[in-house]
Amino acid sequence: MTVTAVNSPPDTDLLKWYFDRAQEDEHFHLDGHEKRIQFISGINIAVLAAVGAGLFKAERWDHYCVLLAGPAFMLLTNYFAIEGCSRYYQRFLEAIVVKAHVQQALGLTVPLALRASIRDSESYWTKEPPVPARHLEVRKTASSQEFVAKHMKSGAQRFARQLFMSYQLLAFMLILFIALMLAIRLVAAVCSILRP
């Protein structure tokens, strides 16, 4: 690895190395984000199936008490899933920031016509940079921190947050339903004891 002076042009090989690492990080963290969503969704579906089956089999009040553990577990799991997915998505966005810096340093964000090595007659789309325009448009923020903060509320992270919050809402409604069923069973038990 070579060290360059502050005002000297950047080492192209070093920039390409950073770009490759950022590309790997981007794919790794987005893949981790998607796998976390799939894993937690699988857990939620398994817990829902177990609680649903338990509701059909429950006969006594203590069965309903045990069934309350499933939705309570779902509430906790989904709370931590939101935080875990947020971390993966944040790292994904930070990899995009690194790639954007490297693309800018390599001159990939300026139109090709501005480059002296390419003749207009030999190329096409010379008034456009190699990086797609939509990628450049979403980067128009005051800082990289603002870019990350802005995009943490959109895209796949928004979907993941809404999905896990839906599971939490479903778990809360299940707790209320099971508590109602428990109350009915307890009242029935008390009434059967008090009846001669």
Secondary structure, DSSP 4 states (H G I P E B T S, - for coil): -----TTSPPPHHHHHHHHHHHHHHHHHHHHHHHHHHHHHHHHHHHHHHHHHHHHHH--SHHHHHHHTHHHHHHHHHHHHHHHHHHHHHHHHHHHHHHHHHHHHHTTTTS-GGG-TTS-GGG-S-TTS-SS-HHHHHHT-SSSHHHHHHHHTTSHHHHHHHHHHHHHHHHHHHHHHHHHHHHHHHHHHHHHHHH--
